């Protein structure tokens, strides 16, 4: 049991018998004898082995450690493949959402532009002696002033974004 555990843990850590022997300051043949069950390390050496293999002594002395099998590696790679596919799908979905948000932004900008053109700055003809009318007129004027200056920049950015997020064939 101890011999099988030392061998299995050593292999799972990717160490050769020689590398483990160097860590323990013993010759390779000693490690080989332990793994073949021809000899048993003393208690001090058992502690050194557990430290070198980064494994508790109880694990070395306990149940048989099962080496990772090809089936385990296959299962892990299948899970990783599924995760990669999910991440790719999430990326595609985010790109589609951004694409349609940019298209919607363009439509909103064009709609507001059309409304402003149709209204033709009607607030300019209002009577500004009434304070409430004056406030509403100033708000309309400020909105129109900002919109006329920012809308073209935002529209160009959105159009560029639409082309960058389109589905690539």
C-alpha positions in Angstrom: 0.0 0.0 0.0 2.7 2.5 0.9 4.8 1.5 -2.1 1.9 2.0 -4.5 1.0 5.3 -2.9 4.5 6.7 -3.2 4.7 5.6 -6.8 1.2 7.0 -7.7 1.7 10.3 -6.0 5.2 10.7 -7.5 3.9 10.1 -11.0 0.9 12.4 -10.4 3.4 15.2 -9.5 5.4 14.5 -12.6 8.5 13.5 -10.8 10.9 10.7 -11.9 12.5 8.4 -9.3 15.7 10.3 -9.8 14.1 13.7 -9.2 12.4 12.4 -6.0 15.7 10.8 -4.9 17.5 14.2 -5.3 14.9 16.0 -3.2 15.3 13.3 -0.5 19.1 13.1 -0.7 19.0 9.4 -1.4 20.0 7.3 -4.4 17.4 6.4 -7.1 17.7 2.7 -6.2 16.3 3.5 -2.7 13.2 5.1 -4.2 12.9 2.1 -6.5 13.0 -0.3 -3.6 10.3 1.7 -1.7 8.1 1.6 -4.7 8.6 -2.2 -5.3 7.9 -2.9 -1.6 11.4 -4.3 -1.1 12.1 -1.8 1.7 10.2 0.7 3.8 11.4 4.2 4.7 11.8 5.0 8.4 9.5 7.6 10.1 11.8 10.5 9.5 12.2 9.7 5.8 8.4 9.2 5.6 8.0 12.8 6.8 10.6 14.0 4.2 8.7 12.0 1.4 5.4 13.6 2.4 7.0 17.1 2.3 8.7 16.4 -1.1 5.5 15.1 -2.6 3.4 17.8 -0.8 1.1 15.1 0.6 0.1 14.3 4.2 1.8 11.2 5.7 -1.7 9.8 6.4 -2.3 9.8 2.7 0.9 7.9 2.0 0.0 5.3 4.7 -3.7 5.3 3.9 -5.8 4.0 1.1 -4.4 3.3 -2.3 -4.1 6.5 -4.4 -5.5 6.1 -7.8 -3.5 7.5 -10.7 -5.3 9.8 -13.0 -6.4 7.8 -16.0 -6.8 8.7 -19.6 -10.6 8.6 -19.1 -10.3 11.3 -16.4 -8.2 13.4 -18.8 -10.8 12.9 -21.5 -13.6 13.9 -19.2 -11.7 17.0 -18.2 -11.0 18.0 -21.7 -14.7 17.4 -22.7 -15.7 19.7 -19.8 -13.2 22.4 -20.9 -14.5 22.1 -24.4 -18.1 22.7 -23.2 -17.0 25.7 -21.2 -15.1 27.1 -24.2 -18.3 26.7 -26.3 -20.4 28.4 -23.7 -18.0 31.3 -23.5 -17.9 31.6 -27.3 -21.7 31.6 -27.4 -21.9 34.3 -24.6 -19.5 36.4 -26.6 -21.6 36.1 -29.8 -24.8 36.9 -27.8 -23.2 40.1 -26.3 -22.0 41.2 -29.7 -25.5 40.7 -31.2 -27.0 42.7 -28.3 -24.5 45.5 -28.7 -25.1 45.5 -32.5 -28.9 45.9 -32.1 -28.4 48.6 -29.4 -26.3 50.6 -31.8 -28.9 50.2 -34.5 -31.6 51.4 -32.0 -29.5 54.3 -31.1 -29.2 55.4 -34.7 -32.9 55.1 -35.1 -33.6 57.2 -32.1 -31.1 59.9 -33.3 -32.7 59.9 -36.7 -36.2 60.1 -35.2 -35.4 63.0 -32.9 -33.7 64.8 -35.9 -36.8 64.4 -38.0 -39.0 65.7 -35.1 -36.8 68.7 -34.7 -36.8 69.4 -38.4 -40.6 69.2 -38.5 -41.0 71.5 -35.5 -38.6 74.0 -37.1 -37.7 75.5 -33.7 -41.2 76.5 -33.0 -40.3 77.7 -29.5 -38.6 80.8 -31.1 -42.1 82.3 -31.8 -43.3 81.8 -28.2 -44.1 84.7 -25.8 -41.3 84.7 -23.3 -43.1 87.1 -20.9 -44.7 84.2 -19.1 -42.0 82.6 -16.9 -43.2 79.1 -17.4 -43.1 79.4 -21.1 -39.7 81.0 -20.9 -38.3 78.0 -18.9 -39.8 75.5 -21.3 -38.5 77.4 -24.3 -35.0 77.6 -22.8 -35.0 73.9 -22.1 -36.1 73.1 -25.7 -33.5 75.5 -27.1 -30.7 74.0 -24.8 -31.8 70.4 -25.9 -31.8 71.3 -29.6 -28.5 73.2 -29.3 -26.8 70.1 -27.6 -28.5 67.6 -29.8 -27.4 69.4 -33.0 -23.8 69.4 -31.9 -23.5 65.9 -30.3 -25.9 63.8 -32.5 -23.6 63.7 -35.6 -20.6 62.5 -33.4 -22.8 59.9 -31.7 -24.4 58.8 -35.0 -21.0 58.3 -36.7 -19.7 56.4 -33.6 -22.8 54.2 -33.7 -22.5 53.5 -37.4 -18.9 52.5 -37.0 -19.9 50.3 -34.0 -22.6 48.6 -36.2 -20.0 47.7 -38.8 -17.5 46.5 -36.2 -20.1 44.3 -34.5 -21.8 42.9 -37.6 -21.7 39.1 -38.2 -18.6 38.2 -40.0 -19.1 35.7 -42.8 
